[in-house]
Amino acid sequence: MSDILDKIVATKKIEIAHGLQKISLGNQRDIAESNNKDALLKPRGFISAIENKIAAGKPGVITEVKKASPSKGILRDNFNPAQIAQSYEKHGAACLSVLTDVNYFQGCNAFLQEARSACNIPALRKDFTIDPYQVYEARAIGADAILLIVACLELNQMKELEACAHELGLDVLVEVHNAPELEQALELKTPLLGINNRNLKTFEVTLQTTLSLLSMVPQDKTLVTESGILGRGDVQLMRDNQINAFLVGEAFMRAADPGVALSELFS
Ligand SMILES: O=C(O)c1ccccc1NCC(=O)[C@H](O)[C@H](O)COP(=O)(O)O
């Protein structure tokens, strides 16, 4: 694991222990399950939203709602998750990815709730999921999908977390950085596979990470290239390699209107 992931995971363990003192696992599960019966909160298909865009010949863009990051610091001062989500939806986003981590990304659960309730597209809870408690919490705050990062999980943990997510109707995005992680990810059921172009040890970003792993990705997976998509040349390079799903944060967060930036990047 990288230094930053080590630190984040250590913080998550403390957060989970504190969370359990406030809301028990059983109560969190009850809230999650009752959300599934609520018309406004029941899961919106995250994977199908991406696949539908691609089937219509459009890029499937997961648009990020991210105030700050460890590698870049503050990305956006005027940060209004509801307005950002509405702008993304208006300009053709498939889905949202909302950072809920407090300590490293200056996010919070309320950002996901505000963003999702302001629009009709599905939302990924972008956090560092290591325990079933967080999966229940994700659904309890209205998330439609969770992220599993292979670099910080054992295979048996990932399988457990994936099963827990699927039981609740949540989709799973599994994220890898290299070939050994990709092999592990292929042991999961989810068809949604993210390749993150950011090296979490050095924070260096190169789109070659996605390109170098491409031949290992089975045809039946929906591949998402993540991080470092900043210009139209980056989009074109990926599309030339038949990659049609993208996760983009910084390029939109630094723009005056994130949705306008989305349409300019992908038009
Ligand atoms: O962005 C970071 O500094 C970071 C550090 C440690 C773990 C994860 C990190 N980023 C999360 C992401 O994967 C990105 O937010 C996402 O792929 C969008 O990337 P970008 O378009 O480059 O903002």
The ligand as an ORCA input file, in Angstrom:
! r2SCAN-3c Opt
* xyz 0 1
  O      -6.328     12.883     -5.938
  C      -5.575     12.547     -5.001
  O      -4.705     13.286     -4.524
  C      -5.747     11.205     -4.368
  C      -4.895     10.825     -3.342
  C      -5.057      9.593     -2.718
  C      -6.055      8.728     -3.123
  C      -6.913      9.110     -4.152
  C      -6.764     10.328     -4.770
  N      -7.626     10.753     -5.763
  C      -8.896     10.185     -5.993
  C      -9.187     10.011     -7.415
  O      -9.119      8.907     -7.852
  C      -9.572     11.199     -8.247
  O     -10.324     12.066     -7.450
  C     -10.379     10.864     -9.494
  O      -9.863      9.813    -10.214
  C     -10.455     12.103    -10.397
  O      -9.145     12.513    -10.741
  P      -8.844     13.936    -11.401
  O      -9.699     14.070    -12.616
  O      -7.395     13.900    -11.744
  O      -9.190     14.948    -10.375
*
